[in-house]
Amino acid sequence: MKSKMTCVAILLAFGFLTAAARADESYKITLGNASKIGSTELAPGDYKVLVGGPKLVLTAVKTGAAIEVAGKVENGDKKFDTTEIHSKKVDGVSHISEIRFGGSKTKIIFD
């Protein structure tokens, strides 16, 4: 009986760990020119975006440098066909306001 309860406890713990690991999703984006998210400057290049925690983490693929930024993660009504980076130029610098990830319903809105 004791071993049966231990086995059940281990399976439950494994299930919780698996669910927590799946909560974080990662996506890839490519910036063609220097951009900003809030006051954070991003160099052109490829980035891995980790979504799922209280902060979003962008990691430069080339250098491995990680940057934490604040943003609001939302789910759209349907899956986005392509990854879209919405930005506007302010004083000659692109300021990213939203990222929509292709193949998912996930989007990030930056203030």
C-alpha positions, 0 to 999 in steps of 0.5 A: 500500500505504501509503495502504491501511494509513493508511486502515485505521488511521484506520478503527480509530481512528474505531471505538475513538472511537465505542465510547468515546463510546457507553460513557457513557450519560445518563438523565434523572430528576426529584426532587420534593423535596430529597434527598441522595446520600451527603453531597451535597445535591440540590435538587428539579428535573430532572437529567441523569445521566451513567453510564459513568465512574468517577464519576457526574455529575448535571447540573441541567437548570435551572442546568447545575450538575454534581455528581459522586457515587460509586455502583455501576453494575449491570445488572439481569436485564431492562429496567425499565419505569419510572424508579424512585428508591428512598430513605428519610427520615432526619431528614426528608431523603430519602436516595437509595439506588438509581436504576433507569432505565426502558427500560434494565437499568441501575441505580445503587446508592449506599452 
